Amino acid sequence: MNKLHLRLLAVLLLIIGGGATWYKMAVLGLPVTPDSTTQIWTVEARVAFQADGGPSQVNLHIPHNPPGFNVLGEDFVSSQYGLARDRDGDNRVAMWTARRASGNQTLYYRIQLSEDANDTVDRTSPAPPYPEVPDYPEPFGSAALSVLEDVRAESADISSFTRRLLLRYNNSDPGENVQVLRSGIDGSTGHVNNLIDILAGARIPARAVQVLTLRDRMRRAELDTFLEVHNGTEWIPFNPVTAERGYPRSVLVWKRGAERLLSISGGSSGNLEFAAARTVRDVVSVAEQRAMQRGTSMLMDFSLFSLPVQAQNTYRLLLLVPIGALMMVLLRNVVGIATFGTFMPILIALAFRETQLAWGIFLFTSVVAIGLAIRFYLENLKLLLVPRLAAVLIVVVLVMAVLSIISHKLGLERGLSIALFPMVILAMTIERMSLVWEEHGAGQAIQQGVGSLIVAILAYLVMFQPQVGHLVFVFPELLLVVLAVVLLLGRYTGYRLTELWRFRHLIMDRKN
C-alpha cells in the first residue's frame, strides 16, 4: 500500500508540474530557451528611510532618454504616498509625498529598458554659458594653467582637448603639476568635480553625470561618475579614468549635473540602492497581455517575475539547489559514489559558481588537506567532541584567511573567493574524513573525499548550465517533477552501477 501511495503521489506531482509547464509554454507563450536576440534590462532603485511622523517628501532623480536604450516601461511602488513627476533641465524627478508617515519607509522605482544600438534620439542641445575662469588658490592655479597650456598645444578641438587632459590627469607617472592638481582628491565624483573646475580654466562647459554600470543579477550597486563637455553643439561624454569617448553599452545614464540625486524631507537615515537583472521580460510582458485578455492572469501575477529584482536574483540561485539535490540522489543511490554527508557537495558546487571550477577544486583540496593534518594533531590532545569541532572550525577560518592573503600578495585575486566556501561544512568534512581515516583506513577516507569532490563538480556543471537556470526560474513548476523523481528514487533498492562493475566477474561467470 505504501508503495502504491508513493507512485500515485509521484504521478500526481508529474501531472501538476508538467501540466503547469505545458500551459505556460503553449498558452501563455513563455520561452523554453533563453532569449539572446533582444536584451531586456530591469533596473530597480530602492529608497529606504526613517520617517519623522509628520509630512514627508522624497525627491529622486530618474533616467530621462538614456542614450543607448529604449524605455519600455516604468513602475513606481509605494503604499501611502502620492506621486508626481517633473522635469529638471535635462533630468526627471520623481516626487513622493505623504501627509503623515512614521517609522521605516521603503519606496521603489523600476524601469525596463531594451538596448538600442541605433540610437536615433537627437542629442543636440543649446550651448550652455561659458564658465568664468575660477580664482584658483596657489599652487593649484599655477599648476592648472600650466597643464591647460600644455594640453592646448597638443589638441585641435574641445573633444581632443578633454581627452588629452584626462590622459595626463590619470597618467601613472604624472608630472609635478598634475600631482598638485590631484592632491587631496578622493573618489570618482571628487576627481570629476576637480576636472570640471580645471576645464573651467579653459572656459569649457563641463558637468558630472551619474551612471549605473549594468551587470546581470546585480544587487546593491552604486552609481559611478562620468564627465561630459559641451562642444558648442552637443554634450560629449568621457570616461574620466580611461579617457574613452562615449558611453559603453552596459552603462545607463541616470542623472546629469551637480544636483543631489536623492533628497528627503520629513525623514532621516536615507539609503539608496540599485539592482539590475537581464531577463526575458519582453516575452513575459507579451504573455501577461495574453493572460489578461483570456482572464487567466493569476498565474502570471504570482510568478517570480512579480518579485523585486533583488529577490529575483536570489531565487535564480536558490532554485538550482533542488537540481543539485537530484544529482546527489542519482550519483549516490544509482551510481554508488560515496560522499561525506548529503548536502556538502551541493554547497561546494554553489561556491564553485564564484570561484570558477579549477580554482574551486584547488582551494577546496588545499583547505581540507591542511585542516586534516591539523585535525590529526588535535587528536593527540584528547579533546572532547564539541571543543574539537570548534577548534577545527577556527583552524579552517585561519587557513582560509592565510590562503586569501597569500593569493592576494601573489596577484591571484581569484584566491580571495575562498571566503565563499561554507566554512562549517568544511570543518565537518575534515572531522568526518578524519574519523573514517581512523576507523576504516586512509583508502576509504580518500575515496569518500574524492567522491564528494566528483559529485560537487558534476552538480556544478549541471546546475549552472544557462538552459537549466532559465527553465527552473521561468518554470519553477518543474521542481515538482524533480521532487517526483527523487521520491521514486527513494524506493530504489537495485544494484548500483559501481556494484555492477565491482561484481562484473561474478556476473560473467553466472552467464557462462
C-alpha positions in Angstrom: 0.0 0.0 0.0 2.8 2.4 0.8 4.5 1.7 -2.5 1.2 2.4 -4.4 0.8 5.6 -2.4 4.3 6.7 -3.3 3.7 6.0 -7.0 0.3 7.8 -7.0 1.9 10.8 -5.3 4.8 10.9 -7.8 2.3 10.6 -10.8 0.3 13.5 -9.3 3.4 15.7 -8.9 4.4 14.9 -12.5 1.0 15.8 -13.8 0.8 19.1 -11.9 4.4 20.1 -12.7 4.3 19.0 -16.3 0.8 20.4 -16.9 1.7 23.8 -15.5 4.9 24.0 -17.6 3.0 23.0 -20.7 0.3 25.6 -20.0 2.9 28.3 -19.6 4.6 27.3 -22.8 1.6 26.6 -25.1 -1.0 29.0 -23.8 0.9 31.9 -22.2 3.8 31.7 -24.6 6.7 31.7 -22.2 10.0 30.9 -23.9 11.7 27.5 -23.4 15.2 28.8 -24.2 16.9 32.0 -23.0 16.3 34.9 -25.3 19.6 36.0 -26.8 18.4 38.3 -29.5 17.0 41.2 -27.5 18.3 42.0 -24.1 15.8 43.5 -21.7 17.1 45.1 -18.6 15.0 45.6 -15.4 16.6 48.2 -13.2 15.4 49.0 -9.7 16.1 51.8 -7.3 15.2 51.2 -3.7 14.8 54.2 -1.3 14.7 53.4 2.4 14.5 56.0 5.2 13.1 56.7 8.7 10.1 59.0 8.6 9.6 61.5 11.5 5.9 61.2 11.8 4.8 64.4 10.0 4.7 65.4 6.3 7.2 63.6 4.2 8.6 64.2 0.7 11.1 62.2 -1.3 12.7 63.5 -4.5 14.6 61.1 -6.6 16.2 61.8 -10.0 15.3 59.2 -12.6 16.6 58.5 -16.1 15.4 60.6 -19.0 16.0 59.4 -22.6 19.2 57.4 -21.6 21.5 57.1 -24.6 21.8 53.6 -26.0 18.4 52.4 -24.5 14.7 52.4 -25.2 12.4 52.8 -22.2 9.8 50.1 -22.3 8.0 50.9 -19.1 8.3 52.3 -15.6 6.8 51.4 -12.2 6.6 53.4 -9.0 5.9 51.3 -5.9 4.7 53.0 -2.7 1.9 52.3 -0.3 0.7 55.6 1.1 2.5 58.1 -1.0 1.2 60.3 -3.8 3.4 60.5 -6.9 4.3 63.4 -9.2 6.9 63.5 -12.0 8.6 66.7 -13.1 11.4 67.9 -15.4 14.6 69.4 -14.0 16.6 70.6 -17.0 18.0 67.5 -18.7 16.7 65.3 -15.8 13.5 64.0 -14.5 12.5 63.9 -10.8 10.0 61.5 -9.1 8.4 63.2 -6.1 6.7 61.0 -3.5 4.7 62.9 -0.8 2.6 61.9 2.2 0.7 63.9 4.8 1.8 61.7 7.7 4.5 59.0 7.7 6.3 57.4 10.6 8.8 54.5 11.0 10.6 52.6 8.3 9.6 53.6 4.8 10.5 51.9 1.5 9.9 53.2 -2.0 10.7 51.5 -5.3 11.3 52.8 -8.8 11.6 50.2 -11.5 12.4 50.8 -15.2 12.5 48.4 -18.1 14.9 49.0 -20.9 15.9 47.5 -24.2 19.3 48.1 -25.8 19.2 50.3 -28.8 22.4 50.0 -30.9 20.9 52.6 -33.4 20.1 55.4 -31.0 18.3 58.0 -33.1 17.4 60.4 -30.3 18.6 63.9 -31.1 21.3 64.7 -28.5 22.0 68.3 -29.7 21.3 70.9 -27.1 21.6 74.7 -26.7 25.1 75.7 -25.7 25.4 76.5 -22.0 27.1 79.7 -21.0 30.9 79.6 -20.9 32.1 79.3 -17.3 34.1 82.1 -15.8 37.8 81.3 -15.1 37.9 80.4 -11.4 40.0 82.2 -8.9 42.3 79.3 -8.2 44.3 79.2 -5.0 48.0 78.7 -5.2 49.8 76.5 -6.0 46.7 74.9 -7.7 46.2 77.9 -10.0 49.7 77.9 -11.4 49.7 74.1 -11.9 46.2 74.2 -13.6 47.1 77.0 -16.0 50.4 75.3 -16.9 48.7 71.9 -17.6 46.0 73.6 -19.7 48.6 75.5 -21.8 50.4 72.2 -22.5 47.2 70.4 -23.4 46.0 73.2 -25.6 49.2 72.9 -27.7 48.5 69.1 -28.2 44.8 69.4 -29.1 42.7 70.6 -32.0 39.2 70.9 -30.6 37.3 70.6 -27.3 37.0 66.8 -27.7 40.7 66.2 -28.2 41.5 68.8 -25.5 39.4 66.9 -23.0 40.9 63.6 -23.9 44.5 64.9 -23.7 43.7 66.4 -20.3 42.2 63.2 -19.0 45.2 61.1 -20.2 47.6 63.5 -18.5 45.5 63.7 -15.3 45.4 59.9 -15.0 48.9 59.2 -16.0 50.6 56.6 -13.8 53.7 58.8 -13.8 52.3 62.3 -13.6 54.4 65.4 -13.6 54.7 67.7 -10.6 51.8 70.0 -11.8 49.4 67.1 -12.2 50.3 65.8 -8.7 49.4 69.2 -7.3 46.0 69.1 -9.1 45.2 65.6 -7.8 46.4 66.2 -4.3 43.8 65.6 -1.6 41.1 64.4 -4.0 39.2 61.2 -3.2 36.6 59.2 -5.1 35.4 59.3 -8.7 33.0 62.1 -8.0 35.6 64.2 -6.4 38.0 63.8 -9.3 35.3 64.6 -11.9 34.4 67.8 -10.0 38.0 68.6 -9.9 38.3 68.1 -13.6 35.2 70.4 -14.2 37.0 73.1 -12.1 40.2 72.7 -14.2 38.2 72.8 -17.5 36.6 76.0 -16.4 40.1 77.5 -16.6 39.9 76.9 -20.3 36.3 78.2 -20.3 35.0 74.7 -21.4 31.5 73.9 -20.1 31.5 70.5 -18.3 29.3 68.6 -16.0 29.2 65.4 -13.9 27.0 62.5 -15.0 25.8 59.8 -12.6 25.7 56.4 -14.4 24.9 52.8 -13.5 27.0 50.0 -14.9 24.6 47.2 -15.7 25.5 43.6 -14.7 23.2 40.7 -14.8 21.8 39.8 -11.3 23.4 42.8 -9.8 22.4 43.7 -6.2 23.2 46.7 -4.0 25.1 48.6 -6.7 26.2 52.2 -6.6 26.4 54.9 -9.3 29.7 55.9 -11.0 30.5 59.3 -12.3 31.3 60.2 -15.9 32.3 63.6 -17.4 30.5 65.5 -20.2 31.8 68.5 -22.0 29.9 70.7 -24.5 31.5 71.4 -27.9 29.0 74.1 -28.9 26.5 71.7 -30.4 26.2 68.7 -28.0 27.4 67.2 -24.8 30.2 64.7 -25.3 30.7 62.0 -22.6 34.1 60.7 -21.5 35.2 58.0 -19.1 37.1 60.1 -16.5 39.6 57.3 -15.9 40.3 55.8 -19.3 39.6 58.9 -21.3 37.4 56.9 -23.7 34.8 58.9 -25.5 31.1 57.8 -25.3 29.1 55.6 -23.0 29.7 51.8 -23.1 26.7 49.6 -24.0 26.4 48.4 -20.4 26.2 52.0 -18.9 22.8 53.6 -18.1 22.8 57.3 -17.7 20.9 58.1 -14.5 21.4 61.8 -13.8 23.2 64.8 -15.2 24.5 67.8 -13.3 25.5 68.6 -9.8 22.0 68.4 -8.1 21.6 65.9 -5.3 20.4 62.5 -6.6 18.1 61.9 -3.6 16.6 64.4 -1.2 14.3 63.6 1.8 12.3 66.0 3.9 10.5 64.8 7.0 12.8 61.8 7.4 16.4 60.8 8.1 18.8 57.9 7.5 18.1 57.8 3.8 19.6 55.0 1.8 19.5 54.4 -1.9 20.3 51.0 -3.5 20.3 49.8 -7.1 19.7 46.4 -8.6 19.5 45.1 -12.1 18.8 41.9 -14.0 18.9 40.9 -17.6 15.7 38.9 -18.2 13.2 37.7 -20.7 10.9 40.4 -19.6 9.9 41.2 -23.2 8.4 37.8 -23.8 6.9 37.7 -20.3 5.2 41.0 -21.0 3.5 39.6 -24.1 2.5 36.5 -22.1 1.0 38.8 -19.4 -1.1 40.7 -22.0 -2.3 37.4 -23.5 -3.3 36.2 -20.0 -5.2 39.4 -19.3 -7.2 39.0 -22.5 -8.1 35.4 -21.6 -8.9 36.2 -18.0 -6.2 33.8 -16.7 -3.6 36.3 -15.5 -3.5 35.0 -11.9 -0.7 32.5 -12.8 1.4 35.4 -14.1 0.5 37.7 -11.3 2.0 35.3 -8.8 5.1 34.4 -10.8 8.7 35.0 -9.7 8.8 38.0 -12.1 6.5 39.9 -9.8 9.1 40.0 -7.1 11.6 42.8 -6.6 14.7 42.4 -8.7 17.0 41.6 -5.7 14.6 38.8 -4.7 14.6 37.5 -8.3 18.4 37.3 -8.4 18.3 35.4 -5.1 15.8 32.9 -6.3 17.7 32.4 -9.6 20.4 30.8 -7.3 18.1 29.1 -4.8 16.0 27.3 -7.4 19.2 25.5 -8.6 19.7 23.8 -5.2 17.0 21.1 -6.0 18.8 20.3 -9.2 21.9 19.7 -7.2 19.9 17.5 -4.8 18.6 15.4 -7.7 22.2 15.0 -8.9 23.2 13.9 -5.4 20.5 11.3 -5.3 21.4 9.9 -8.7 25.1 9.7 -8.0 24.8 8.2 -4.6 21.8 5.8 -4.9 22.1 4.8 -8.6 25.7 5.3 -9.5 27.0 4.5 -6.0 29.5 7.3 -5.4 30.4 7.6 -1.7 30.4 11.1 -0.2 30.8 12.8 3.1 27.3 14.0 4.1 24.3 14.7 1.9 24.4 18.4 1.2 28.1 19.1 1.5 28.7 18.5 -2.3 25.8 20.8 -3.2 27.1 23.7 -1.1 30.6 23.2 -2.5 29.1 23.3 -6.0 27.4 26.7 -5.2 30.8 28.0 -4.0 32.3 26.9 -7.4 30.0 29.4 -9.1 32.0 32.3 -7.7 35.5 30.7 -7.6 35.3 29.0 -11.0 35.8 25.3 -11.2 39.6 24.9 -11.4 40.3 27.4 -8.7 37.5 26.0 -6.6 38.9 22.4 -6.7 42.4 23.7 -5.8 41.1 25.8 -2.9 38.8 23.1 -1.6 41.5 20.4 -1.6 44.0 22.8 -0.1 41.8 23.7 2.9 40.7 20.1 3.5 44.3 18.8 3.3 45.7 21.4 5.7 42.8 21.1 8.0 43.0 17.3 8.0 46.7 17.4 9.0 45.9 19.8 11.9 42.9 17.6 12.9 45.3 14.6 13.3 47.5 16.8 15.5 44.5 17.7 17.7 43.7 14.0 18.2 46.8 13.8 20.3 45.4 16.4 22.7 42.4 14.0 23.6 39.8 16.8 23.3 36.0 16.2 23.7 33.9 16.2 20.6 32.4 19.8 20.8 35.7 21.5 21.6 37.4 19.5 18.9 34.9 20.6 16.3 35.2 24.2 17.5 39.0 24.0 17.2 38.7 22.6 13.7 36.3 25.4 12.7 38.8 28.0 14.0 41.6 26.4 12.1 39.6 26.3 8.9 38.8 30.1 9.2 42.5 30.8 9.8 43.6 28.7 6.8 41.1 30.4 4.6 42.4 33.8 5.7 46.0 32.8 5.2 45.3 31.5 1.7 43.5 34.7 0.8 46.4 36.8 1.9 49.0 34.7 0.1 47.0 34.7 -3.1 46.5 38.4 -2.9 50.2 39.1 -2.5 50.9 36.8 -5.4 48.4 38.8 -7.6 46.0 35.8 -7.8 42.8 37.7 -7.0 40.6 34.7 -7.7 42.0 33.1 -4.5 40.1 35.7 -2.5 36.9 33.9 -3.3 37.9 31.1 -0.9 35.8 33.1 1.7 32.7 32.0 -0.2 33.2 28.4 0.8 30.9 27.3 3.7 33.4 27.0 6.5 31.1 25.0 8.8 30.7 22.4 6.0 34.5 22.3 5.5 35.0 21.8 9.2 32.5 18.9 9.4 34.1 17.4 6.3 37.5 17.4 7.9 36.1 15.9 11.1 34.2 13.1 9.2 37.2 12.4 7.0 39.5 12.0 10.0 37.1 9.6 11.7 36.7 7.5 8.6 40.5 7.5 8.3 40.9 6.2 11.8 38.1 3.6 11.6 38.4 2.3 8.1 41.8 3.4 6.9 43.2 6.1 4.6 41.9 4.4 1.4 38.2 4.6 2.4 38.6 8.2 3.6 40.3 9.4 0.4 37.7 7.5 -1.6 34.8 9.3 0.1 36.7 12.7 -0.2 37.3 12.2 -3.9 33.7 11.1 -4.3 32.4 14.2 -2.6 34.5 16.4 -4.9 33.3 14.5 -8.0 29.7 14.9 -7.0 30.3 18.7 -6.4 31.9 19.0 -9.8 29.2 17.2 -11.7 26.5 19.1 -9.8 28.2 22.4 -10.7 28.4 21.5 -14.4 24.6 20.7 -14.5 23.3 23.4 -12.1 25.0 26.3 -13.8 24.1 25.5 -17.4 22.3 28.6 -18.7 19.5 26.5 -20.1 18.9 24.8 -16.7 18.9 28.1 -14.8 16.4 29.6 -17.3 14.0 26.6 -17.1 13.8 26.5 -13.3 13.3 30.2 -13.0 10.7 30.7 -15.7 9.0 27.3 -15.0 9.5 26.7 -11.2 6.8 24.0 -11.5 9.4 21.8 -13.0 10.7 21.3 -9.4 7.6 19.3 -8.8 8.8 16.9 -11.5 12.2 16.8 -9.8 10.5 16.0 -6.5 8.6 13.2 -8.1 11.8 11.7 -9.5 13.5 12.0 -6.1 10.6 10.2 -4.4 10.7 7.4 -6.9 14.5 7.0 -6.5 13.9 6.9 -2.7 12.5 3.4 -3.1 15.2 2.1 -5.4 16.8 -1.0 -4.0 18.5 -2.4 -7.0 22.2 -2.7 -7.8 24.3 0.4 -8.1 26.5 0.9 -11.2 29.6 0.7 -9.1 28.4 -2.6 -7.6 27.8 -3.9 -11.1 31.3 -3.0 -12.0 32.7 -4.4 -8.8 31.0 -7.8 -9.2 31.3 -8.0 -13.0 33.4 -11.1 -12.9 30.8 -12.9 -10.9 28.1 -11.8 -13.3 30.1 -13.1 -16.3 30.6 -16.4 -14.6 26.9 -16.9 -14.0 26.2 -16.1 -17.6 28.7 -18.7 -18.7 
